[in-house]
């Protein structure tokens, strides 16, 4: 009986040690995948012709960092984190206290790949579609 209890104790200790090793490793793998794995086909630079708004051509970089998707317009001093629209695969929004709400959708081009980015900000009168220039 003592041997059975000792074997069970040894097995439980071994499982505990294994879990202590595997849980952090799984966490690292989850972080490596993150937003880059989920949104890889959206990443890259998108070129928008905003001449109607007096801004000319503006390039916006879409990139992943950790579990978040970010946009960084070349006209801005800092990036903005995209918030997902619930129930919509590639629709996002940004709430900017000064500029209002941006609604961002990624669309497929004629080649069937995600090569378009549609941005709407009703308060600013913006409704523009950009084209991916590089991945």
Chimera marker file (.cmm) of the C-alpha trace (Angstrom):
<marker_set name="trace">
<marker id="1" x="0.000" y="0.000" z="0.000" r="1" g="1" b="0" radius="0.5"/>
<marker id="2" x="2.836" y="2.394" z="0.885" r="1" g="1" b="0" radius="0.5"/>
<marker id="3" x="4.478" y="1.638" z="-2.469" r="1" g="1" b="0" radius="0.5"/>
<marker id="4" x="1.245" y="2.490" z="-4.333" r="1" g="1" b="0" radius="0.5"/>
<marker id="5" x="0.914" y="5.781" z="-2.515" r="1" g="1" b="0" radius="0.5"/>
<marker id="6" x="4.591" y="6.539" z="-3.160" r="1" g="1" b="0" radius="0.5"/>
<marker id="7" x="4.187" y="5.753" z="-6.885" r="1" g="1" b="0" radius="0.5"/>
<marker id="8" x="1.126" y="7.987" z="-7.093" r="1" g="1" b="0" radius="0.5"/>
<marker id="9" x="3.005" y="10.765" z="-5.287" r="1" g="1" b="0" radius="0.5"/>
<marker id="10" x="5.950" y="10.428" z="-7.678" r="1" g="1" b="0" radius="0.5"/>
<marker id="11" x="3.629" y="10.476" z="-10.694" r="1" g="1" b="0" radius="0.5"/>
<marker id="12" x="1.779" y="13.542" z="-9.401" r="1" g="1" b="0" radius="0.5"/>
<marker id="13" x="5.081" y="15.315" z="-8.757" r="1" g="1" b="0" radius="0.5"/>
<marker id="14" x="6.251" y="14.455" z="-12.281" r="1" g="1" b="0" radius="0.5"/>
<marker id="15" x="3.000" y="15.769" z="-13.810" r="1" g="1" b="0" radius="0.5"/>
<marker id="16" x="3.250" y="18.947" z="-11.754" r="1" g="1" b="0" radius="0.5"/>
<marker id="17" x="6.818" y="19.503" z="-12.916" r="1" g="1" b="0" radius="0.5"/>
<marker id="18" x="5.821" y="18.869" z="-16.523" r="1" g="1" b="0" radius="0.5"/>
<marker id="19" x="2.950" y="21.352" z="-16.269" r="1" g="1" b="0" radius="0.5"/>
<marker id="20" x="5.270" y="23.963" z="-14.787" r="1" g="1" b="0" radius="0.5"/>
<marker id="21" x="7.416" y="23.620" z="-17.920" r="1" g="1" b="0" radius="0.5"/>
<marker id="22" x="4.617" y="23.349" z="-20.501" r="1" g="1" b="0" radius="0.5"/>
<marker id="23" x="2.347" y="26.198" z="-19.372" r="1" g="1" b="0" radius="0.5"/>
<marker id="24" x="4.958" y="28.952" z="-19.917" r="1" g="1" b="0" radius="0.5"/>
<marker id="25" x="5.996" y="27.372" z="-23.244" r="1" g="1" b="0" radius="0.5"/>
<marker id="26" x="2.363" y="27.348" z="-24.427" r="1" g="1" b="0" radius="0.5"/>
<marker id="27" x="2.046" y="30.972" z="-23.368" r="1" g="1" b="0" radius="0.5"/>
<marker id="28" x="5.093" y="31.933" z="-25.456" r="1" g="1" b="0" radius="0.5"/>
<marker id="29" x="3.674" y="30.134" z="-28.512" r="1" g="1" b="0" radius="0.5"/>
<marker id="30" x="0.344" y="31.953" z="-28.089" r="1" g="1" b="0" radius="0.5"/>
<marker id="31" x="2.138" y="35.305" z="-27.950" r="1" g="1" b="0" radius="0.5"/>
<marker id="32" x="4.235" y="34.511" z="-31.018" r="1" g="1" b="0" radius="0.5"/>
<marker id="33" x="1.072" y="33.733" z="-32.995" r="1" g="1" b="0" radius="0.5"/>
<marker id="34" x="-1.090" y="36.565" z="-31.668" r="1" g="1" b="0" radius="0.5"/>
<marker id="35" x="-2.398" y="39.202" z="-34.049" r="1" g="1" b="0" radius="0.5"/>
<marker id="36" x="0.247" y="38.496" z="-36.682" r="1" g="1" b="0" radius="0.5"/>
<marker id="37" x="-1.078" y="34.976" z="-37.128" r="1" g="1" b="0" radius="0.5"/>
<marker id="38" x="-4.710" y="36.089" z="-36.988" r="1" g="1" b="0" radius="0.5"/>
<marker id="39" x="-4.402" y="39.087" z="-39.313" r="1" g="1" b="0" radius="0.5"/>
<marker id="40" x="-1.284" y="38.367" z="-41.378" r="1" g="1" b="0" radius="0.5"/>
<marker id="41" x="-3.075" y="38.811" z="-44.688" r="1" g="1" b="0" radius="0.5"/>
<marker id="42" x="-4.048" y="42.382" z="-43.721" r="1" g="1" b="0" radius="0.5"/>
<marker id="43" x="-0.578" y="43.600" z="-42.745" r="1" g="1" b="0" radius="0.5"/>
<marker id="44" x="1.261" y="46.105" z="-44.901" r="1" g="1" b="0" radius="0.5"/>
<marker id="45" x="1.051" y="49.628" z="-46.264" r="1" g="1" b="0" radius="0.5"/>
<marker id="46" x="-2.135" y="51.049" z="-47.770" r="1" g="1" b="0" radius="0.5"/>
<marker id="47" x="-2.111" y="54.124" z="-49.984" r="1" g="1" b="0" radius="0.5"/>
<marker id="48" x="-5.066" y="56.521" z="-49.826" r="1" g="1" b="0" radius="0.5"/>
<marker id="49" x="-5.741" y="59.400" z="-52.204" r="1" g="1" b="0" radius="0.5"/>
<marker id="50" x="-7.133" y="62.070" z="-49.871" r="1" g="1" b="0" radius="0.5"/>
<marker id="51" x="-6.777" y="64.995" z="-52.293" r="1" g="1" b="0" radius="0.5"/>
<marker id="52" x="-10.489" y="65.763" z="-51.792" r="1" g="1" b="0" radius="0.5"/>
<marker id="53" x="-9.671" y="66.500" z="-48.166" r="1" g="1" b="0" radius="0.5"/>
<marker id="54" x="-6.614" y="68.589" z="-49.056" r="1" g="1" b="0" radius="0.5"/>
<marker id="55" x="-4.185" y="65.948" z="-47.816" r="1" g="1" b="0" radius="0.5"/>
<marker id="56" x="-2.863" y="64.399" z="-51.029" r="1" g="1" b="0" radius="0.5"/>
<marker id="57" x="-1.727" y="60.770" z="-50.919" r="1" g="1" b="0" radius="0.5"/>
<marker id="58" x="-1.430" y="59.305" z="-47.413" r="1" g="1" b="0" radius="0.5"/>
<marker id="59" x="0.112" y="55.930" z="-46.555" r="1" g="1" b="0" radius="0.5"/>
<marker id="60" x="-1.134" y="53.991" z="-43.549" r="1" g="1" b="0" radius="0.5"/>
<marker id="61" x="0.897" y="51.115" z="-42.146" r="1" g="1" b="0" radius="0.5"/>
<marker id="62" x="-1.104" y="48.216" z="-40.681" r="1" g="1" b="0" radius="0.5"/>
<marker id="63" x="0.943" y="46.031" z="-38.347" r="1" g="1" b="0" radius="0.5"/>
<marker id="64" x="0.561" y="43.530" z="-35.527" r="1" g="1" b="0" radius="0.5"/>
<marker id="65" x="2.098" y="43.750" z="-32.110" r="1" g="1" b="0" radius="0.5"/>
<marker id="66" x="1.331" y="41.094" z="-29.508" r="1" g="1" b="0" radius="0.5"/>
<marker id="67" x="-2.393" y="40.385" z="-29.597" r="1" g="1" b="0" radius="0.5"/>
<marker id="68" x="-3.274" y="43.741" z="-31.167" r="1" g="1" b="0" radius="0.5"/>
<marker id="69" x="-3.638" y="45.135" z="-34.660" r="1" g="1" b="0" radius="0.5"/>
<marker id="70" x="-2.385" y="48.691" z="-35.145" r="1" g="1" b="0" radius="0.5"/>
<marker id="71" x="-2.492" y="51.413" z="-37.800" r="1" g="1" b="0" radius="0.5"/>
<marker id="72" x="0.045" y="54.175" z="-38.172" r="1" g="1" b="0" radius="0.5"/>
<marker id="73" x="-0.781" y="56.877" z="-40.710" r="1" g="1" b="0" radius="0.5"/>
<marker id="74" x="2.304" y="58.708" z="-41.944" r="1" g="1" b="0" radius="0.5"/>
<marker id="75" x="0.497" y="61.931" z="-41.016" r="1" g="1" b="0" radius="0.5"/>
<marker id="76" x="0.349" y="60.945" z="-37.330" r="1" g="1" b="0" radius="0.5"/>
<marker id="77" x="2.993" y="61.051" z="-34.619" r="1" g="1" b="0" radius="0.5"/>
<marker id="78" x="1.754" y="57.815" z="-33.055" r="1" g="1" b="0" radius="0.5"/>
<marker id="79" x="-0.083" y="54.616" z="-33.984" r="1" g="1" b="0" radius="0.5"/>
<marker id="80" x="-3.643" y="53.704" z="-33.020" r="1" g="1" b="0" radius="0.5"/>
<marker id="81" x="-4.869" y="50.314" z="-31.860" r="1" g="1" b="0" radius="0.5"/>
<marker id="82" x="-7.763" y="48.857" z="-33.812" r="1" g="1" b="0" radius="0.5"/>
<marker id="83" x="-10.749" y="47.516" z="-31.876" r="1" g="1" b="0" radius="0.5"/>
<marker id="84" x="-12.627" y="44.645" z="-33.504" r="1" g="1" b="0" radius="0.5"/>
<marker id="85" x="-16.289" y="45.005" z="-34.384" r="1" g="1" b="0" radius="0.5"/>
<marker id="86" x="-18.015" y="42.095" z="-32.672" r="1" g="1" b="0" radius="0.5"/>
<marker id="87" x="-19.175" y="39.409" z="-35.088" r="1" g="1" b="0" radius="0.5"/>
<marker id="88" x="-17.350" y="40.937" z="-38.075" r="1" g="1" b="0" radius="0.5"/>
<marker id="89" x="-14.175" y="39.231" z="-39.297" r="1" g="1" b="0" radius="0.5"/>
<marker id="90" x="-12.163" y="42.143" z="-40.684" r="1" g="1" b="0" radius="0.5"/>
<marker id="91" x="-14.046" y="45.205" z="-39.450" r="1" g="1" b="0" radius="0.5"/>
<marker id="92" x="-12.561" y="47.470" z="-36.818" r="1" g="1" b="0" radius="0.5"/>
<marker id="93" x="-12.959" y="50.899" z="-35.291" r="1" g="1" b="0" radius="0.5"/>
<marker id="94" x="-10.974" y="53.589" z="-33.539" r="1" g="1" b="0" radius="0.5"/>
<marker id="95" x="-12.546" y="56.072" z="-31.118" r="1" g="1" b="0" radius="0.5"/>
<marker id="96" x="-10.491" y="59.254" z="-31.228" r="1" g="1" b="0" radius="0.5"/>
<marker id="97" x="-11.497" y="61.926" z="-28.692" r="1" g="1" b="0" radius="0.5"/>
<marker id="98" x="-10.582" y="64.732" z="-31.100" r="1" g="1" b="0" radius="0.5"/>
<marker id="99" x="-11.404" y="63.270" z="-34.516" r="1" g="1" b="0" radius="0.5"/>
<marker id="100" x="-14.335" y="60.989" z="-33.702" r="1" g="1" b="0" radius="0.5"/>
<marker id="101" x="-14.985" y="57.416" z="-34.741" r="1" g="1" b="0" radius="0.5"/>
<marker id="102" x="-13.116" y="55.762" z="-37.581" r="1" g="1" b="0" radius="0.5"/>
<marker id="103" x="-14.653" y="52.637" z="-39.081" r="1" g="1" b="0" radius="0.5"/>
<marker id="104" x="-12.110" y="50.460" z="-40.881" r="1" g="1" b="0" radius="0.5"/>
<marker id="105" x="-12.899" y="47.477" z="-43.108" r="1" g="1" b="0" radius="0.5"/>
<marker id="106" x="-10.496" y="45.306" z="-45.040" r="1" g="1" b="0" radius="0.5"/>
<marker id="107" x="-11.763" y="44.093" z="-48.403" r="1" g="1" b="0" radius="0.5"/>
<marker id="108" x="-10.667" y="41.629" z="-51.036" r="1" g="1" b="0" radius="0.5"/>
<marker id="109" x="-9.436" y="42.909" z="-54.368" r="1" g="1" b="0" radius="0.5"/>
<marker id="110" x="-10.002" y="41.366" z="-57.780" r="1" g="1" b="0" radius="0.5"/>
<marker id="111" x="-7.301" y="38.780" z="-57.057" r="1" g="1" b="0" radius="0.5"/>
<marker id="112" x="-9.283" y="37.429" z="-54.070" r="1" g="1" b="0" radius="0.5"/>
<marker id="113" x="-6.711" y="38.667" z="-51.531" r="1" g="1" b="0" radius="0.5"/>
<marker id="114" x="-7.171" y="41.373" z="-48.929" r="1" g="1" b="0" radius="0.5"/>
<marker id="115" x="-5.699" y="44.356" z="-50.764" r="1" g="1" b="0" radius="0.5"/>
<marker id="116" x="-8.163" y="47.143" z="-49.905" r="1" g="1" b="0" radius="0.5"/>
<marker id="117" x="-8.784" y="49.148" z="-46.744" r="1" g="1" b="0" radius="0.5"/>
<marker id="118" x="-11.963" y="51.214" z="-46.464" r="1" g="1" b="0" radius="0.5"/>
<marker id="119" x="-11.986" y="54.007" z="-43.870" r="1" g="1" b="0" radius="0.5"/>
<marker id="120" x="-15.028" y="56.057" z="-42.888" r="1" g="1" b="0" radius="0.5"/>
<marker id="121" x="-15.192" y="58.942" z="-40.427" r="1" g="1" b="0" radius="0.5"/>
<marker id="122" x="-18.596" y="60.572" z="-40.865" r="1" g="1" b="0" radius="0.5"/>
<marker id="123" x="-17.759" y="63.513" z="-38.598" r="1" g="1" b="0" radius="0.5"/>
<marker id="124" x="-14.788" y="64.443" z="-40.786" r="1" g="1" b="0" radius="0.5"/>
<marker id="125" x="-16.565" y="63.694" z="-44.041" r="1" g="1" b="0" radius="0.5"/>
<marker id="126" x="-14.084" y="60.923" z="-44.845" r="1" g="1" b="0" radius="0.5"/>
<marker id="127" x="-14.993" y="57.923" z="-46.960" r="1" g="1" b="0" radius="0.5"/>
<marker id="128" x="-11.870" y="56.581" z="-48.632" r="1" g="1" b="0" radius="0.5"/>
<marker id="129" x="-10.522" y="53.278" z="-49.882" r="1" g="1" b="0" radius="0.5"/>
<marker id="130" x="-6.810" y="52.604" z="-49.893" r="1" g="1" b="0" radius="0.5"/>
<marker id="131" x="-4.895" y="49.987" z="-51.844" r="1" g="1" b="0" radius="0.5"/>
<marker id="132" x="-2.155" y="47.797" z="-50.386" r="1" g="1" b="0" radius="0.5"/>
<marker id="133" x="1.208" y="48.809" z="-51.782" r="1" g="1" b="0" radius="0.5"/>
<marker id="134" x="3.424" y="46.212" z="-50.109" r="1" g="1" b="0" radius="0.5"/>
<marker id="135" x="3.177" y="43.359" z="-47.654" r="1" g="1" b="0" radius="0.5"/>
<link id1="1" id2="2" r="1" g="1" b="0" radius="0.2"/>
<link id1="2" id2="3" r="1" g="1" b="0" radius="0.2"/>
<link id1="3" id2="4" r="1" g="1" b="0" radius="0.2"/>
<link id1="4" id2="5" r="1" g="1" b="0" radius="0.2"/>
<link id1="5" id2="6" r="1" g="1" b="0" radius="0.2"/>
<link id1="6" id2="7" r="1" g="1" b="0" radius="0.2"/>
<link id1="7" id2="8" r="1" g="1" b="0" radius="0.2"/>
<link id1="8" id2="9" r="1" g="1" b="0" radius="0.2"/>
<link id1="9" id2="10" r="1" g="1" b="0" radius="0.2"/>
<link id1="10" id2="11" r="1" g="1" b="0" radius="0.2"/>
<link id1="11" id2="12" r="1" g="1" b="0" radius="0.2"/>
<link id1="12" id2="13" r="1" g="1" b="0" radius="0.2"/>
<link id1="13" id2="14" r="1" g="1" b="0" radius="0.2"/>
<link id1="14" id2="15" r="1" g="1" b="0" radius="0.2"/>
<link id1="15" id2="16" r="1" g="1" b="0" radius="0.2"/>
<link id1="16" id2="17" r="1" g="1" b="0" radius="0.2"/>
<link id1="17" id2="18" r="1" g="1" b="0" radius="0.2"/>
<link id1="18" id2="19" r="1" g="1" b="0" radius="0.2"/>
<link id1="19" id2="20" r="1" g="1" b="0" radius="0.2"/>
<link id1="20" id2="21" r="1" g="1" b="0" radius="0.2"/>
<link id1="21" id2="22" r="1" g="1" b="0" radius="0.2"/>
<link id1="22" id2="23" r="1" g="1" b="0" radius="0.2"/>
<link id1="23" id2="24" r="1" g="1" b="0" radius="0.2"/>
<link id1="24" id2="25" r="1" g="1" b="0" radius="0.2"/>
<link id1="25" id2="26" r="1" g="1" b="0" radius="0.2"/>
<link id1="26" id2="27" r="1" g="1" b="0" radius="0.2"/>
<link id1="27" id2="28" r="1" g="1" b="0" radius="0.2"/>
<link id1="28" id2="29" r="1" g="1" b="0" radius="0.2"/>
<link id1="29" id2="30" r="1" g="1" b="0" radius="0.2"/>
<link id1="30" id2="31" r="1" g="1" b="0" radius="0.2"/>
<link id1="31" id2="32" r="1" g="1" b="0" radius="0.2"/>
<link id1="32" id2="33" r="1" g="1" b="0" radius="0.2"/>
<link id1="33" id2="34" r="1" g="1" b="0" radius="0.2"/>
<link id1="34" id2="35" r="1" g="1" b="0" radius="0.2"/>
<link id1="35" id2="36" r="1" g="1" b="0" radius="0.2"/>
<link id1="36" id2="37" r="1" g="1" b="0" radius="0.2"/>
<link id1="37" id2="38" r="1" g="1" b="0" radius="0.2"/>
<link id1="38" id2="39" r="1" g="1" b="0" radius="0.2"/>
<link id1="39" id2="40" r="1" g="1" b="0" radius="0.2"/>
<link id1="40" id2="41" r="1" g="1" b="0" radius="0.2"/>
<link id1="41" id2="42" r="1" g="1" b="0" radius="0.2"/>
<link id1="42" id2="43" r="1" g="1" b="0" radius="0.2"/>
<link id1="43" id2="44" r="1" g="1" b="0" radius="0.2"/>
<link id1="44" id2="45" r="1" g="1" b="0" radius="0.2"/>
<link id1="45" id2="46" r="1" g="1" b="0" radius="0.2"/>
<link id1="46" id2="47" r="1" g="1" b="0" radius="0.2"/>
<link id1="47" id2="48" r="1" g="1" b="0" radius="0.2"/>
<link id1="48" id2="49" r="1" g="1" b="0" radius="0.2"/>
<link id1="49" id2="50" r="1" g="1" b="0" radius="0.2"/>
<link id1="50" id2="51" r="1" g="1" b="0" radius="0.2"/>
<link id1="51" id2="52" r="1" g="1" b="0" radius="0.2"/>
<link id1="52" id2="53" r="1" g="1" b="0" radius="0.2"/>
<link id1="53" id2="54" r="1" g="1" b="0" radius="0.2"/>
<link id1="54" id2="55" r="1" g="1" b="0" radius="0.2"/>
<link id1="55" id2="56" r="1" g="1" b="0" radius="0.2"/>
<link id1="56" id2="57" r="1" g="1" b="0" radius="0.2"/>
<link id1="57" id2="58" r="1" g="1" b="0" radius="0.2"/>
<link id1="58" id2="59" r="1" g="1" b="0" radius="0.2"/>
<link id1="59" id2="60" r="1" g="1" b="0" radius="0.2"/>
<link id1="60" id2="61" r="1" g="1" b="0" radius="0.2"/>
<link id1="61" id2="62" r="1" g="1" b="0" radius="0.2"/>
<link id1="62" id2="63" r="1" g="1" b="0" radius="0.2"/>
<link id1="63" id2="64" r="1" g="1" b="0" radius="0.2"/>
<link id1="64" id2="65" r="1" g="1" b="0" radius="0.2"/>
<link id1="65" id2="66" r="1" g="1" b="0" radius="0.2"/>
<link id1="66" id2="67" r="1" g="1" b="0" radius="0.2"/>
<link id1="67" id2="68" r="1" g="1" b="0" radius="0.2"/>
<link id1="68" id2="69" r="1" g="1" b="0" radius="0.2"/>
<link id1="69" id2="70" r="1" g="1" b="0" radius="0.2"/>
<link id1="70" id2="71" r="1" g="1" b="0" radius="0.2"/>
<link id1="71" id2="72" r="1" g="1" b="0" radius="0.2"/>
<link id1="72" id2="73" r="1" g="1" b="0" radius="0.2"/>
<link id1="73" id2="74" r="1" g="1" b="0" radius="0.2"/>
<link id1="74" id2="75" r="1" g="1" b="0" radius="0.2"/>
<link id1="75" id2="76" r="1" g="1" b="0" radius="0.2"/>
<link id1="76" id2="77" r="1" g="1" b="0" radius="0.2"/>
<link id1="77" id2="78" r="1" g="1" b="0" radius="0.2"/>
<link id1="78" id2="79" r="1" g="1" b="0" radius="0.2"/>
<link id1="79" id2="80" r="1" g="1" b="0" radius="0.2"/>
<link id1="80" id2="81" r="1" g="1" b="0" radius="0.2"/>
<link id1="81" id2="82" r="1" g="1" b="0" radius="0.2"/>
<link id1="82" id2="83" r="1" g="1" b="0" radius="0.2"/>
<link id1="83" id2="84" r="1" g="1" b="0" radius="0.2"/>
<link id1="84" id2="85" r="1" g="1" b="0" radius="0.2"/>
<link id1="85" id2="86" r="1" g="1" b="0" radius="0.2"/>
<link id1="86" id2="87" r="1" g="1" b="0" radius="0.2"/>
<link id1="87" id2="88" r="1" g="1" b="0" radius="0.2"/>
<link id1="88" id2="89" r="1" g="1" b="0" radius="0.2"/>
<link id1="89" id2="90" r="1" g="1" b="0" radius="0.2"/>
<link id1="90" id2="91" r="1" g="1" b="0" radius="0.2"/>
<link id1="91" id2="92" r="1" g="1" b="0" radius="0.2"/>
<link id1="92" id2="93" r="1" g="1" b="0" radius="0.2"/>
<link id1="93" id2="94" r="1" g="1" b="0" radius="0.2"/>
<link id1="94" id2="95" r="1" g="1" b="0" radius="0.2"/>
<link id1="95" id2="96" r="1" g="1" b="0" radius="0.2"/>
<link id1="96" id2="97" r="1" g="1" b="0" radius="0.2"/>
<link id1="97" id2="98" r="1" g="1" b="0" radius="0.2"/>
<link id1="98" id2="99" r="1" g="1" b="0" radius="0.2"/>
<link id1="99" id2="100" r="1" g="1" b="0" radius="0.2"/>
<link id1="100" id2="101" r="1" g="1" b="0" radius="0.2"/>
<link id1="101" id2="102" r="1" g="1" b="0" radius="0.2"/>
<link id1="102" id2="103" r="1" g="1" b="0" radius="0.2"/>
<link id1="103" id2="104" r="1" g="1" b="0" radius="0.2"/>
<link id1="104" id2="105" r="1" g="1" b="0" radius="0.2"/>
<link id1="105" id2="106" r="1" g="1" b="0" radius="0.2"/>
<link id1="106" id2="107" r="1" g="1" b="0" radius="0.2"/>
<link id1="107" id2="108" r="1" g="1" b="0" radius="0.2"/>
<link id1="108" id2="109" r="1" g="1" b="0" radius="0.2"/>
<link id1="109" id2="110" r="1" g="1" b="0" radius="0.2"/>
<link id1="110" id2="111" r="1" g="1" b="0" radius="0.2"/>
<link id1="111" id2="112" r="1" g="1" b="0" radius="0.2"/>
<link id1="112" id2="113" r="1" g="1" b="0" radius="0.2"/>
<link id1="113" id2="114" r="1" g="1" b="0" radius="0.2"/>
<link id1="114" id2="115" r="1" g="1" b="0" radius="0.2"/>
<link id1="115" id2="116" r="1" g="1" b="0" radius="0.2"/>
<link id1="116" id2="117" r="1" g="1" b="0" radius="0.2"/>
<link id1="117" id2="118" r="1" g="1" b="0" radius="0.2"/>
<link id1="118" id2="119" r="1" g="1" b="0" radius="0.2"/>
<link id1="119" id2="120" r="1" g="1" b="0" radius="0.2"/>
<link id1="120" id2="121" r="1" g="1" b="0" radius="0.2"/>
<link id1="121" id2="122" r="1" g="1" b="0" radius="0.2"/>
<link id1="122" id2="123" r="1" g="1" b="0" radius="0.2"/>
<link id1="123" id2="124" r="1" g="1" b="0" radius="0.2"/>
<link id1="124" id2="125" r="1" g="1" b="0" radius="0.2"/>
<link id1="125" id2="126" r="1" g="1" b="0" radius="0.2"/>
<link id1="126" id2="127" r="1" g="1" b="0" radius="0.2"/>
<link id1="127" id2="128" r="1" g="1" b="0" radius="0.2"/>
<link id1="128" id2="129" r="1" g="1" b="0" radius="0.2"/>
<link id1="129" id2="130" r="1" g="1" b="0" radius="0.2"/>
<link id1="130" id2="131" r="1" g="1" b="0" radius="0.2"/>
<link id1="131" id2="132" r="1" g="1" b="0" radius="0.2"/>
<link id1="132" id2="133" r="1" g="1" b="0" radius="0.2"/>
<link id1="133" id2="134" r="1" g="1" b="0" radius="0.2"/>
<link id1="134" id2="135" r="1" g="1" b="0" radius="0.2"/>
</marker_set>
